[in-house]
Amino acid sequence: MKLINRLKVFEQKYVFLRWATGAEYGKITYVGEDYVEFNIIDVDTMEYRETTIINSGLILEAILGGPDMARIVAEISSMLPDM
């Protein structure tokens, strides 16, 4: 299975993504055959810093769990309005 096919399962999820020229925490917003749209999160302010379009062939790895990801999910969840 290609990495790009596996990443499609994780659209709209928070991940740590490493590509040829960088590595950041963020949310995968779109996965296509030619590019991946990735919203980068500033881990200090927990706000979206920028949106990056990455060539699919340049993605090296995606980390989908771990203590850092749990912290980001907890931070963002705490910002949600009470129901």
KETI-851844 format. One record per atom (N, C-alpha, C): x, y, z; atom name; residue in one letter. Coordinates in steps of 0.001 Angstrom, whole numbers. Layout:
<nodes>
+---------+---------+---------+------+------+
|       X |       Y |       Z | site | code |
+---------+---------+---------+------+------+
|       X |       Y |       Z |   CA |    a |
...
+---------+---------+---------+------+------+
</nodes>
This chain:
<nodes>
+---------+---------+---------+------+------+
|       X |       Y |       Z | site | code |
+---------+---------+---------+------+------+
|     848 |   -1178 |       0 |    N |    m |
|       0 |       0 |       0 |   CA |    m |
|     895 |    1242 |       0 |    C |    m |
|     561 |    2187 |    -841 |    N |    k |
|    1329 |    3425 |    -907 |   CA |    k |
|    1035 |    4292 |     319 |    C |    k |
|    2029 |    5102 |     704 |    N |    l |
|    1863 |    6017 |    1833 |   CA |    l |
|     688 |    6959 |    1585 |    C |    l |
|     543 |    7426 |     358 |    N |    i |
|    -530 |    8378 |      44 |   CA |    i |
|   -1907 |    7766 |     281 |    C |    i |
|   -2070 |    6484 |     -36 |    N |    n |
|   -3345 |    5808 |     217 |   CA |    n |
|   -3611 |    5693 |    1705 |    C |    n |
|   -2580 |    5435 |    2468 |    N |    r |
|   -2731 |    5327 |    3924 |   CA |    r |
|   -3055 |    6697 |    4532 |    C |    r |
|   -2452 |    7754 |    4013 |    N |    l |
|   -2714 |    9098 |    4527 |   CA |    l |
|   -4154 |    9536 |    4292 |    C |    l |
|   -4790 |    9034 |    3241 |    N |    k |
|   -6185 |    9388 |    2974 |   CA |    k |
|   -7087 |    8994 |    4141 |    C |    k |
|   -6719 |    7938 |    4844 |    N |    v |
|   -7482 |    7495 |    6019 |   CA |    v |
|   -7400 |    8543 |    7136 |    C |    v |
|   -6315 |    9313 |    7146 |    N |    f |
|   -6084 |   10261 |    8226 |   CA |    f |
|   -6384 |   11712 |    7858 |    C |    f |
|   -7163 |   11922 |    6792 |    N |    e |
|   -7604 |   13281 |    6485 |   CA |    e |
|   -8411 |   13819 |    7659 |    C |    e |
|   -8251 |   15090 |    7958 |    N |    q |
|   -8930 |   15789 |    9055 |   CA |    q |
|   -8455 |   15310 |   10427 |    C |    q |
|   -7260 |   14710 |   10496 |    N |    k |
|   -6682 |   14258 |   11762 |   CA |    k |
|   -5398 |   15032 |   12033 |    C |    k |
|   -5018 |   15090 |   13316 |    N |    y |
|   -3788 |   15760 |   13724 |   CA |    y |
|   -2635 |   14768 |   13682 |    C |    y |
|   -1526 |   15192 |   13084 |    N |    v |
|    -364 |   14322 |   12928 |   CA |    v |
|     917 |   15146 |   13035 |    C |    v |
|    2025 |   14440 |   13159 |    N |    f |
|    3339 |   15040 |   12971 |   CA |    f |
|    3796 |   14556 |   11608 |    C |    f |
|    4024 |   15469 |   10687 |    N |    l |
|    4350 |   15121 |    9311 |   CA |    l |
|    5764 |   15576 |    8994 |    C |    l |
|    6554 |   14667 |    8413 |    N |    r |
|    7915 |   14992 |    7997 |   CA |    r |
|    7987 |   14850 |    6483 |    C |    r |
|    8499 |   15890 |    5828 |    N |    w |
|    8681 |   15850 |    4385 |   CA |    w |
|   10096 |   16291 |    4069 |    C |    w |
|   10446 |   16341 |    2808 |    N |    a |
|   11836 |   16544 |    2377 |   CA |    a |
|   12487 |   17790 |    2973 |    C |    a |
|   11742 |   18855 |    3161 |    N |    t |
|   12363 |   20108 |    3623 |   CA |    t |
|   11869 |   20578 |    4982 |    C |    t |
|   11065 |   19792 |    5679 |    N |    g |
|   10564 |   20249 |    6972 |   CA |    g |
|    9823 |   19164 |    7718 |    C |    g |
|    9411 |   19534 |    8922 |    N |    a |
|    8633 |   18632 |    9772 |   CA |    a |
|    7843 |   19493 |   10744 |    C |    a |
|    6546 |   19250 |   10845 |    N |    e |
|    5681 |   20075 |   11686 |   CA |    e |
|    4511 |   19261 |   12227 |    C |    e |
|    3905 |   19775 |   13307 |    N |    y |
|    2636 |   19261 |   13807 |   CA |    y |
|    1521 |   19985 |   13081 |    C |    y |
|     443 |   19285 |   12816 |    N |    g |
|    -672 |   19940 |   12166 |   CA |    g |
|   -1792 |   18985 |   11830 |    C |    g |
|   -2658 |   19461 |   10947 |    N |    k |
|   -3845 |   18713 |   10549 |   CA |    k |
|   -3814 |   18517 |    9043 |    C |    k |
|   -3978 |   17280 |    8618 |    N |    i |
|   -4060 |   16984 |    7191 |   CA |    i |
|   -5478 |   17329 |    6742 |    C |    i |
|   -5602 |   18294 |    5835 |    N |    t |
|   -6931 |   18701 |    5395 |   CA |    t |
|   -7337 |   18090 |    4062 |    C |    t |
|   -6350 |   17713 |    3244 |    N |    y |
|   -6671 |   17098 |    1959 |   CA |    y |
|   -5511 |   16216 |    1529 |    C |    y |
|   -5825 |   15036 |    1006 |    N |    v |
|   -4813 |   14135 |     459 |   CA |    v |
|   -5220 |   13792 |    -969 |    C |    v |
|   -4370 |   14152 |   -1906 |    N |    g |
|   -4611 |   13829 |   -3303 |   CA |    g |
|   -3430 |   13077 |   -3879 |    C |    g |
|   -3553 |   12632 |   -5093 |    N |    e |
|   -2468 |   11882 |   -5738 |   CA |    e |
|   -1229 |   12746 |   -5956 |    C |    e |
|   -1433 |   14053 |   -6178 |    N |    d |
|    -296 |   14909 |   -6478 |   CA |    d |
|     160 |   15798 |   -5322 |    C |    d |
|    -703 |   16069 |   -4361 |    N |    y |
|    -292 |   16903 |   -3228 |   CA |    y |
|   -1113 |   16593 |   -1983 |    C |    y |
|    -567 |   17048 |    -844 |    N |    v |
|   -1237 |   16957 |     454 |   CA |    v |
|   -1343 |   18373 |    1000 |    C |    v |
|   -2530 |   18768 |    1441 |    N |    e |
|   -2725 |   20079 |    2065 |   CA |    e |
|   -2641 |   19880 |    3576 |    C |    e |
|   -1783 |   20645 |    4224 |    N |    f |
|   -1447 |   20438 |    5626 |   CA |    f |
|   -1484 |   21770 |    6364 |    C |    f |
|   -2344 |   21885 |    7376 |    N |    n |
|   -2412 |   23094 |    8207 |   CA |    n |
|   -1443 |   22929 |    9372 |    C |    n |
|    -435 |   23773 |    9405 |    N |    i |
|     593 |   23701 |   10441 |   CA |    i |
|     111 |   24416 |   11695 |    C |    i |
|     342 |   23776 |   12851 |    N |    i |
|     -54 |   24336 |   14143 |   CA |    i |
|    1183 |   24870 |   14856 |    C |    i |
|    1077 |   26087 |   15373 |    N |    d |
|    2127 |   26631 |   16235 |   CA |    d |
|    1918 |   26010 |   17612 |    C |    d |
|    2841 |   25160 |   18061 |    N |    v |
|    2640 |   24410 |   19301 |   CA |    v |
|    2683 |   25304 |   20541 |    C |    v |
|    3201 |   26501 |   20431 |    N |    d |
|    3219 |   27414 |   21576 |   CA |    d |
|    1867 |   28074 |   21793 |    C |    d |
|    1215 |   28485 |   20702 |    N |    t |
|     -77 |   29172 |   20819 |   CA |    t |
|   -1253 |   28266 |   20498 |    C |    t |
|    -984 |   27084 |   19925 |    N |    m |
|   -2009 |   26116 |   19517 |   CA |    m |
|   -2962 |   26711 |   18485 |    C |    m |
|   -2463 |   27623 |   17661 |    N |    e |
|   -3249 |   28190 |   16578 |   CA |    e |
|   -2628 |   27778 |   15247 |    C |    e |
|   -3459 |   27767 |   14206 |    N |    y |
|   -2936 |   27441 |   12887 |   CA |    y |
|   -2020 |   28565 |   12435 |    C |    y |
|    -822 |   28192 |   12027 |    N |    r |
|     174 |   29169 |   11616 |   CA |    r |
|     130 |   29393 |   10108 |    C |    r |
|       0 |   28318 |    9337 |    N |    e |
|     -16 |   28439 |    7887 |   CA |    e |
|    -532 |   27148 |    7274 |    C |    e |
|    -901 |   27225 |    6016 |    N |    t |
|   -1292 |   26045 |    5249 |   CA |    t |
|    -197 |   25768 |    4238 |    C |    t |
|     233 |   24513 |    4187 |    N |    t |
|    1301 |   24116 |    3288 |   CA |    t |
|     773 |   23090 |    2301 |    C |    t |
|    1145 |   23248 |    1056 |    N |    i |
|     836 |   22275 |      14 |   CA |    i |
|    2137 |   21512 |    -240 |    C |    i |
|    2109 |   20190 |     -22 |    N |    i |
|    3313 |   19376 |    -113 |   CA |    i |
|    3142 |   18358 |   -1237 |    C |    i |
|    4127 |   18246 |   -2093 |    N |    n |
|    4128 |   17225 |   -3134 |   CA |    n |
|    4085 |   15862 |   -2460 |    C |    n |
|    3166 |   15020 |   -2868 |    N |    s |
|    2981 |   13714 |   -2232 |   CA |    s |
|    4247 |   12868 |   -2221 |    C |    s |
|    5052 |   12977 |   -3254 |    N |    g |
|    6281 |   12192 |   -3337 |   CA |    g |
|    7353 |   12621 |   -2356 |    C |    g |
|    7201 |   13808 |   -1741 |    N |    l |
|    8211 |   14310 |    -812 |   CA |    l |
|    7933 |   13943 |     646 |    C |    l |
|    6782 |   13359 |     927 |    N |    i |
|    6444 |   13009 |    2309 |   CA |    i |
|    7243 |   11784 |    2722 |    C |    i |
|    7946 |   11910 |    3840 |    N |    l |
|    8796 |   10838 |    4325 |   CA |    l |
|    8124 |    9999 |    5403 |    C |    l |
|    7398 |   10657 |    6320 |    N |    e |
|    6730 |    9914 |    7384 |   CA |    e |
|    5619 |   10747 |    8001 |    C |    e |
|    4687 |   10052 |    8619 |    N |    a |
|    3609 |   10689 |    9368 |   CA |    a |
|    3479 |    9940 |   10690 |    C |    a |
|    3545 |   10668 |   11786 |    N |    i |
|    3402 |   10063 |   13113 |   CA |    i |
|    2002 |   10397 |   13602 |    C |    i |
|    1253 |    9366 |   13925 |    N |    l |
|    -169 |    9527 |   14194 |   CA |    l |
|    -524 |    9407 |   15663 |    C |    l |
|     444 |    9291 |   16526 |    N |    g |
|     157 |    9152 |   17951 |   CA |    g |
|    1347 |    9588 |   18781 |    C |    g |
|    1288 |    9284 |   20060 |    N |    g |
|    2375 |    9627 |   20965 |   CA |    g |
|    1988 |   10730 |   21916 |    C |    g |
|    2854 |   10998 |   22884 |    N |    p |
|    2526 |   11992 |   23910 |   CA |    p |
|    2376 |   13409 |   23371 |    C |    p |
|    3160 |   13787 |   22378 |    N |    d |
|    3024 |   15138 |   21815 |   CA |    d |
|    1696 |   15312 |   21108 |    C |    d |
|    1280 |   14291 |   20376 |    N |    m |
|     -12 |   14369 |   19688 |   CA |    m |
|   -1152 |   14419 |   20700 |    C |    m |
|   -1029 |   13652 |   21768 |    N |    a |
|   -2058 |   13671 |   22803 |   CA |    a |
|   -2160 |   15067 |   23419 |    C |    a |
|   -1021 |   15738 |   23607 |    N |    r |
|   -1027 |   17093 |   24162 |   CA |    r |
|   -1711 |   18064 |   23213 |    C |    r |
|   -1435 |   17963 |   21927 |    N |    i |
|   -2060 |   18857 |   20957 |   CA |    i |
|   -3565 |   18634 |   20923 |    C |    i |
|   -3991 |   17379 |   20893 |    N |    v |
|   -5429 |   17093 |   20884 |   CA |    v |
|   -6085 |   17614 |   22154 |    C |    v |
|   -5434 |   17451 |   23309 |    N |    a |
|   -5975 |   17948 |   24577 |   CA |    a |
|   -6074 |   19473 |   24571 |    C |    a |
|   -5058 |   20148 |   24055 |    N |    e |
|   -5066 |   21616 |   23990 |   CA |    e |
|   -6204 |   22115 |   23104 |    C |    e |
|   -6345 |   21511 |   21946 |    N |    i |
|   -7391 |   21956 |   21021 |   CA |    i |
|   -8768 |   21620 |   21574 |    C |    i |
|   -8899 |   20453 |   22209 |    N |    s |
|  -10183 |   20081 |   22807 |   CA |    s |
|  -10572 |   21041 |   23913 |    C |    s |
|   -9610 |   21529 |   24666 |    N |    s |
|   -9921 |   22460 |   25751 |   CA |    s |
|  -10400 |   23807 |   25236 |    C |    s |
|  -10127 |   24101 |   23977 |    N |    m |
|  -10565 |   25372 |   23393 |   CA |    m |
|  -11976 |   25298 |   22804 |    C |    m |
|  -12542 |   24101 |   22717 |    N |    l |
|  -13882 |   23955 |   22165 |   CA |    l |
|  -14908 |   24557 |   23107 |    C |    l |
|  -15959 |   25159 |   22580 |    N |    p |
|  -16996 |   25728 |   23458 |   CA |    p |
|  -17755 |   24620 |   24193 |    C |    p |
|  -18190 |   24932 |   25394 |    N |    d |
|  -18997 |   23982 |   26162 |   CA |    d |
|  -20354 |   23813 |   25501 |    C |    d |
|  -20873 |   22628 |   25558 |    N |    m |
|  -22172 |   22359 |   24949 |   CA |    m |
|  -23271 |   22506 |   25975 |    C |    m |
+---------+---------+---------+------+------+
</nodes>
